[in-house]
Amino acid sequence: MNRWHHILGKVAFVNCDPLFHELPDPWEILHAPPSWLTGHVLRRDCLLAPIPTADFAKNADQLQLLPNICIASDGAVGSVLLFGNRDPSLMRDVALPTDSATSRKLCMWILKQMGLNPRPVDMGPDLGQMLERCDGALLIGDRALDEAARHPELVRMDLGEAWKDWTGFPMVFAVYAARIDAPAGPLKAAHELLLEQLNAFEQSGDVRSKIIDATSNRSGFSLKRIDKYFDEVINRLDADGQKGLDYFLTEVCELQDYQLLETH
């Protein structure tokens, strides 16, 4: 069996730790920024990974979606934030990081719905440099959590909350995906394993506490913040989440159809 059949891609943030905590042998983890994981899946560096929803739409002819798991929020997410020294209505330009296709697309879509049209500027995810050059700055993941804690006065919009306000749906920032030609046996085994991990996190207080401790120690965020964040981030794709996903794929990404992993 090829080694990549046992490698699972994981976002290099804390948002999907509940699914990847202490995976048993023979599974290995490949850590990478969200948009990099898309390339790793396509190049067969790993069997599956949570990739930006917008990247999935862009590569839907080569990928299949794994049901029941995702990275989402039903309202405020706390880690996809628009920062700025002024109100979004007064922003002439917005710095967009290069590490997440979904959040970039979502940010500009929401601003457009608000009747705003700031100039997008691609930049590395450094808040200070971004706001030196632009009126607004989008950050995601651990960087967003960190900067929001240090500069709460600069947070102008939580994109998960804004999406919920505009559409009424949860926002699915990332979907778990694999190549269409990925080996069925290992893929189903990996999918079942991640669901078992999620079930244990949701159903066992001891497991949840253990993962919160481990994530806090690794990330440097307080136990209280990680506990709250794991309530903000949703890792299970339920019926409402599926509606939000389909709305984003069709209305924002203009994708009409995609392939879903058969789990039976």
PyMOL commands that set and color helices and strands:
alter all, ss='L'
color gray80, all
select helices_A, chain A and resi 3-6+17-20+34-42+53-58+88-90+101-113+127-133+141-150+152-154+159-167+184-203+205-219+223-232+239-252
alter helices_A, ss='H'
color red, helices_A
select strands_A, chain A and resi 7-11+28-32+48-52+63-73+80-84+93-97+119-123+136-140+155-158+171-179+234-236+259-260
alter strands_A, ss='S'
color yellow, strands_A
deselect
rebuild
show_as cartoon
